[in-house]
Amino acid sequence: MKVVLAGYNVDKEVIDDLKRHSPPRNDVTPETLSAAYARISRDPRPADELRAVARREVERARRSNRTIIFKMGHHSVAEHAVFNFDIIGVSRLALEEIERFRLCSYTEKSQRYILLGDDFVIPEEVRKERLQRVFMKTIRAQNALYHSLYARLKPHLFIKYKDLAQESRNHPVLEGWAKEDARYVVSLATEGQVGLTINARNLELLLRRFAARKSAELRELNQRIYRLAKEVAPSIILFTEASDFDARTYGELEDAAATLLERTRGRPKRESRAVRKDEESVSLADATPGGDDRILAAILHTSGSTPYEQGLRRVRWMTPAEKRDLIKTAIRRQEFYDFPLREFEYADLTFSLIVSASCFAQLKRHRMATLTCQRYDPSLGVTVPPAVGEVGALPEFRRMAAQTEETHARLQKKIGPEAAAYVLMNAHRRRVLFKVNVRELYHISRLREDPTAQWEIREVAGRMSALARKEMPFSGLLLGGKEQYPSLYRKVFGKEPGLSPPKLLK
């Protein structure tokens, strides 16, 4: 066996410094890796030799990439080229769009841990319509209330949790809780930054999608990213123009859906979109029928030699006790840091959620889920952190929400809903459809139901877990946060979990 480290991410400043102190060369590009690995399928030479050839013949490697990607349609070779981007000074609203792409890595400036300044993006749409004054007046009022709330929330939380406050190592946690509650009042125009790691294939997808968007900020970001990537790797960044599919489909669907809904018999013509009194903010919209049985049948399929369909019939003949025993065997050696077996992916749950922008910012990080959403909608109201009421700031918070909604309505008439959303607060809400398999729900539950998690997403995750346990009582036996895990395990197995930490390689 031979294993070669072919490459790794290096800071571009280091690369530029090395280039300055070495003879001119044109092989400092990820394209050579894509070209070399593309040849593996048809060239018998070892991979390290193919890489050496690609480095010697860069222009030939580029022609090869274009042929393989464009003419032959093998886009996967572009995935071997990886880019890192610092994206600085973009709005919170734009960050939501950037982080919609599943197969990328992001680390974002946190409004939970960092005390915000007063930096915000003024959308080009606002400038063109000369609406800066009304826009900036509202944003600055939000920011002023943010700093006022933080100043009151911090001492309040130190008193409320005085046992925690006695130890200095807990002080950053308490300060973080004050920041995360105060942030509910700041806007989606607030500046942020993100470190993005993305392969060339997904970069092309991002560029095409952003080229199709109406948002001036996203189009400018699209152009800046394209220029940087094209300079380094021209042969693998090929399909970047907006397609009709990306540019027009959702707009046409909005029109078609509105027409069809108007035709629905018995529907009032001006039905309100606001939250109904009986509408839950977390509800189970759909689930795989017989989800427990399907997971158990998948376990039998992996563990034996019978077809899945036959295993499913056998499971349906089992008693509840037999089903529970088989699930217990599957989870007996699981620790809080372990994912359940992959067989737990054969059952899905779809949740209908109404969440604030603060909660959505964390929910969207779960990229293995399927997440679609409506626009932020002021008629859904705002989410108010309990601590805001505890410090007597609820009237101020409500007045700020009312002022924001008045400005939003004015902006929307002039520049449309997409650009008007910049002025909305993190407290404003949207409807979300969130589908996960049971295995992914375990990951969400462990992370988001833990006491260290932010309070709103902790409540949402807890209610999702409760609904899942009701729907699939066997598969959901150990759903819960990290801190709950020992008690959950005791309840199921009557003993403590092993809790052996993962062994580190020496």
Sequence and secondary structure as in RCSB ss.txt:
>XXXX:A:sequence
MKVVLAGYNVDKEVIDDLKRHSPPRNDVTPETLSAAYARISRDPRPADELRAVARREVERARRSNRTIIFKMGHH
SVAEHAVFNFDIIGVSRLALEEIERFRLCSYTEKSQRYILLGDDFVIPEEVRKERLQRVFMKTIRAQNALYHSLY
ARLKPHLFIKYKDLAQESRNHPVLEGWAKEDARYVVSLATEGQVGLTINARNLELLLRRFAARKSAELRELNQRI
YRLAKEVAPSIILFTEASDFDARTYGELEDAAATLLERTRGRPKRESRAVRKDEESVSLADATPGGDDRILAAIL
HTSGSTPYEQGLRRVRWMTPAEKRDLIKTAIRRQEFYDFPLREFEYADLTFSLIVSASCFAQLKRHRMATLTCQR
YDPSLGVTVPPAVGEVGALPEFRRMAAQTEETHARLQKKIGPEAAAYVLMNAHRRRVLFKVNVRELYHISRLRED
PTAQWEIREVAGRMSALARKEMPFSGLLLGGKEQYPSLYRKVFGKEPGLSPPKLLK
>XXXX:A:secstr
           HHHHHHHHHTS   S  STHHHHHHHHHTTT  S HHHHHHHHHH HHHHHHHHHIIIIIS  G
GGGGG EEEEEEEEEEHHHHHHHTT TTSEEEE  TTTS   S B   HHHHHTT HHHHHHHHHHHHHHHHHHH
HHHHHHHHHHTHHHHTSGGGHHHHHHHHHHHHGGGSBTTBEEEEEEEEEHHHHHHHHHHHHT S HHHHHHHHHH
HHHHHHH TTT    S  HHHHHHHHHHHHHHHHHHHHSTT  TT   S  TT  SEEEEEE TTHHHHHHHHHH
HHHSSS HHHHHHHHHHS HHHHHHHHHHHHTT  TT    GGGGG EEEEEEEEEHHHHHHHTT TTSEEEE  
  GGG B   HHHHHTT HHHHHHHHHHHHHHHHHHHHHHHHHHHGGGSBTTBEEEEEEEEEHHHHHHHHHHHSS
TTS HHHHHHHHHHHHHHHHHSTTTTTT S TTTHHHHHHHHHSS           
